[in-house]
Amino acid sequence: MRLHLLVSTLLVAQLCHAQAQSSGPLTVENFDKVILSYEPEQMEHHVESDYEKAIFFLQSTQEAVAHAGGNVIYADYWNICMALLRLKEDPDVIAYCFTHAITDSPEDMCQLIAKKGPCGLDQVISQEFFAFTKQCNDLPAKEEFDLEEYITKHKIDPALARTMRAVQLRDKKYRDEKPVDWNKQRPLDQQNQRIVDSLFTLYGSYIGTSHVGEKLSTAMWLVIQHSHVDMMERYLPHLISAHAQGNLAQTPIRMIIDRIYAHREGYQIYGSQSGVDLAPEDIRAQVREKYGF
């Protein structure tokens, strides 16, 4: 069995201080040291679209962890696992990464797998995957996010925090259901869009980390991401400004750019959107240079 035990505190410390770029293959032995700077070369056995998607997952995770001050969470490990699957890395390494994810937050991982499905883990590391998922029904329910405690801890505007939390909850009210009932979700999205426009008029900027802390910093972005292309284009410069001010990570902006290009041109730039072809490399280079990402 390839399931490896680990001490979470030690792992986070190792990941936070990983600086050396990877040279040679990724292994269980060097995983903790190099994964947050891992830059895999494209090999002959890589499908180009899978390779580009893997690079997006890795770079997005590395950037998100840096934005979070080096705090690595289960979702980061999950994204790394998805990248390693697409790169056809050693199953032992994928199993090791998966163990990191389920050790960090087993309750969240159960919910994530229930929502997204196995995504190929059931085939590549079936023993580890099923050994974990069969325990999901026996795990205690995840505690709800305590908004009032969060407000007190971060010393943020209570009214604004409650508004952004309500926006978050409306955004996923029916979106997490399969299939999505758009007759119910769409009016909530439109309500959220009106709120975002009002907040932007009031504050004159994106409502991000400095306003409402890390957990609520993407609430406004979610609404823009799930809106129409005109709204995405209208807010894109403000999202970029928010990133420059430390109020929003880079990955959400790349996702917005991909959605805009998917709507307008039928292709994407960074590889964040499923089922959408990548733009020709010369166009991708121009866009990356334009936005600085």
C-alpha positions in Angstrom: 0.0 0.0 0.0 1.4 3.4 -1.0 -0.4 5.3 1.6 2.1 7.4 3.5 1.7 9.0 7.0 2.8 12.5 7.5 3.0 15.2 10.1 1.0 18.2 8.8 3.0 20.8 10.5 6.3 19.5 9.2 4.8 19.2 5.7 3.6 22.8 5.6 6.9 24.0 6.8 8.7 22.1 4.1 6.4 23.3 1.4 6.5 26.9 2.6 10.3 27.0 2.4 10.6 25.1 -0.9 12.6 27.3 -3.3 14.7 25.1 -5.4 13.4 24.4 -8.9 12.8 20.8 -9.8 15.5 19.0 -11.8 14.8 15.4 -12.8 11.7 13.4 -12.1 9.3 14.1 -9.3 9.5 11.4 -6.6 8.0 10.7 -3.2 11.4 11.5 -1.6 11.7 15.0 -3.2 7.9 15.9 -3.4 7.8 18.0 -0.3 10.9 20.0 -1.3 10.1 20.8 -4.9 6.4 20.6 -5.6 5.7 24.4 -5.1 8.4 25.2 -7.6 7.9 22.1 -9.9 8.1 23.0 -13.6 7.8 19.8 -15.6 9.1 19.6 -19.1 6.8 18.5 -21.8 7.6 15.0 -22.8 6.7 12.9 -25.9 4.0 11.0 -24.0 2.2 14.1 -22.9 -1.0 15.1 -24.7 -0.5 18.9 -25.3 -3.9 19.9 -23.9 -3.3 17.8 -20.8 0.2 19.2 -20.4 -1.1 22.8 -20.7 -3.9 22.1 -18.2 -1.4 20.5 -15.8 0.8 23.6 -16.0 -2.2 25.8 -15.3 -3.1 23.7 -12.2 0.5 23.8 -10.9 1.1 27.5 -11.5 -2.3 28.5 -10.1 -1.7 26.5 -6.9 1.8 27.8 -6.5 0.5 31.4 -6.9 -2.5 30.8 -4.6 -0.3 29.4 -1.8 2.1 32.4 -2.1 -1.0 34.7 -1.9 -2.1 32.9 1.2 1.2 33.4 2.9 2.4 29.9 2.4 -0.6 28.2 3.8 -1.2 24.9 1.9 -4.7 23.4 2.1 -6.5 20.3 0.9 -7.7 22.1 -2.3 -4.1 22.9 -3.2 -3.2 19.3 -2.9 -6.2 18.3 -4.9 -5.2 20.6 -7.8 -1.7 19.3 -7.7 -3.1 15.7 -7.9 -5.1 16.7 -10.9 -2.0 18.1 -12.5 0.1 15.0 -11.8 -2.7 12.8 -13.3 -2.6 14.8 -16.5 1.2 14.5 -16.6 1.0 10.8 -16.0 3.4 11.0 -13.1 4.4 8.0 -10.9 1.3 6.6 -9.1 3.3 6.5 -5.9 3.8 10.3 -6.2 0.1 10.8 -6.9 -0.9 8.6 -3.9 1.5 10.6 -1.7 -0.1 13.9 -2.9 -3.6 12.5 -2.3 -2.6 11.5 1.2 -1.6 15.1 1.9 -5.1 16.3 0.8 -7.1 13.8 2.9 -4.8 14.4 5.9 -5.3 18.1 5.8 -9.1 18.0 5.8 -10.8 14.6 5.3 -14.3 16.2 5.7 -13.7 18.7 2.9 -12.2 16.1 0.7 -15.2 13.9 1.1 -17.4 16.8 0.0 -15.1 17.7 -2.9 -15.0 14.1 -4.3 -18.8 13.9 -3.9 -19.1 17.0 -6.0 -16.4 16.5 -8.6 -16.2 12.7 -8.8 -13.0 10.6 -8.7 -11.5 12.4 -11.8 -9.3 9.3 -12.5 -7.9 8.8 -9.1 -10.1 5.7 -8.8 -8.2 4.1 -11.7 -4.6 5.3 -11.0 -4.5 4.9 -7.2 -7.6 2.8 -6.6 -6.4 1.2 -3.4 -5.8 4.6 -1.7 -8.8 6.3 -3.2 -11.4 3.7 -2.2 -9.8 3.1 1.2 -10.5 6.7 1.9 -13.9 7.2 0.3 -15.5 4.3 2.1 -14.8 6.2 5.4 -16.6 9.3 4.3 -20.0 8.4 5.6 -18.5 7.8 9.1 -16.7 11.2 9.3 -18.3 13.9 11.4 -20.1 16.7 9.5 -18.0 19.7 8.7 -18.6 22.6 11.0 -20.3 25.6 9.4 -18.3 28.7 8.8 -18.7 30.9 11.9 -19.1 34.3 10.3 -19.4 36.3 13.6 -16.2 34.8 14.9 -14.5 35.5 11.6 -15.6 39.2 11.8 -14.3 39.5 15.3 -11.0 37.8 14.5 -10.2 39.8 11.4 -11.7 43.1 12.7 -13.6 43.8 9.5 -16.8 45.7 8.8 -19.6 43.5 10.0 -22.2 44.7 7.5 -19.9 44.3 4.6 -18.8 40.9 5.7 -22.4 39.7 6.1 -23.2 41.0 2.7 -20.3 39.2 1.0 -21.1 36.0 2.9 -24.7 36.2 1.6 -23.4 36.8 -1.9 -21.3 33.6 -1.6 -24.2 31.5 -0.4 -26.5 32.8 -3.1 -23.9 32.0 -5.8 -23.8 28.3 -4.8 -27.4 27.9 -3.7 -28.5 25.7 -6.7 -25.2 25.8 -8.6 -23.9 22.8 -6.6 -26.9 20.6 -7.6 -26.7 18.2 -10.5 -28.4 19.1 -12.7 -28.4 22.8 -11.9 -31.9 24.3 -11.7 -31.2 27.5 -13.7 -34.7 28.8 -13.3 -33.9 29.1 -9.5 -30.2 30.0 -9.7 -30.3 32.6 -12.5 -32.4 35.1 -10.5 -30.0 34.8 -7.6 -27.1 35.5 -9.9 -28.8 38.6 -11.2 -29.5 39.7 -7.7 -25.8 39.2 -6.8 -24.7 41.2 -9.9 -26.8 44.2 -8.8 -25.2 44.0 -5.4 -21.7 43.8 -6.8 -22.4 46.9 -9.0 -23.8 48.8 -6.0 -20.8 47.8 -3.8 -18.3 48.9 -6.5 -20.1 52.2 -6.8 -20.0 52.7 -3.1 -16.3 51.6 -2.5 -14.9 52.5 -5.9 -12.8 49.3 -6.0 -12.9 45.5 -5.8 -13.9 44.2 -2.3 -11.0 41.9 -1.5 -8.7 40.7 1.2 -8.0 44.0 2.9 -11.8 44.6 3.1 -13.1 41.3 4.2 -10.2 38.9 4.8 -9.1 35.8 2.8 -12.2 33.6 3.1 -14.5 36.3 1.6 -12.0 37.8 -0.8 -13.3 36.0 -3.9 -17.0 36.6 -3.3 -17.2 39.5 -5.7 -15.1 37.6 -8.2 -17.5 34.6 -8.1 -20.4 36.8 -9.2 -18.3 38.3 -12.0 -17.1 34.9 -13.1 -20.7 33.6 -13.3 -22.0 36.7 -15.0 -22.2 37.7 -18.7 -19.1 38.5 -20.8 -19.8 42.3 -20.8 -19.7 42.4 -17.0 -16.5 40.3 -17.0 -14.8 42.7 -19.5 -16.1 45.8 -17.5 -14.6 44.5 -14.2 -11.3 42.9 -15.6 -9.2 46.1 -15.2 -10.5 46.5 -11.6 -9.6 42.8 -10.8 -6.1 43.4 -12.1 -5.8 46.5 -9.9 -7.0 44.5 -6.9 -4.3 41.9 -7.6 -1.7 44.6 -7.7 -2.9 45.8 -4.3 -2.8 42.3 -2.8 -6.6 42.0 -2.6 -7.0 39.1 -5.1 -4.9 36.2 -6.2 -3.8 35.9 -9.9 -5.5 32.7 -10.7 -9.1 34.1 -10.6 -8.1 36.8 -13.0 -6.6 34.2 -15.4 -10.0 32.3 -15.2 -11.9 35.5 -16.1 -9.6 36.2 -19.1 -10.1 32.6 -20.3 -13.9 33.0 -20.0 -13.8 36.2 -22.0 -11.7 34.7 -24.8 -13.9 31.6 -24.8 -17.0 33.7 -25.3 -15.5 36.1 -27.8 -13.1 33.9 -29.7 -13.9 30.3 -29.0 -10.5 29.6 -27.4 -8.7 30.2 -24.1 -5.3 31.5 -23.0 -4.3 29.8 -19.8 -6.2 26.5 -19.8 -8.6 27.0 -16.9 -11.8 26.1 -18.8 -12.8 22.5 -19.5 -13.7 21.6 -23.1 -12.3 24.8 -24.6 -9.4 24.7 -27.0 -6.2 26.7 -26.3 -5.5 29.7 -28.5 -2.5 29.5 -30.9 0.8 30.1 -29.1 1.5 33.5 -30.7 -1.9 34.8 -29.5 -1.4 33.3 -26.0 2.0 35.0 -25.8 0.5 38.4 -26.8 -2.2 38.1 -24.1 0.1 37.0 -21.4 2.4 40.0 -22.2 -0.6 42.3 -22.3 -1.8 41.4 -18.8 1.5 40.5 -17.3 0.4 37.0 -16.1 
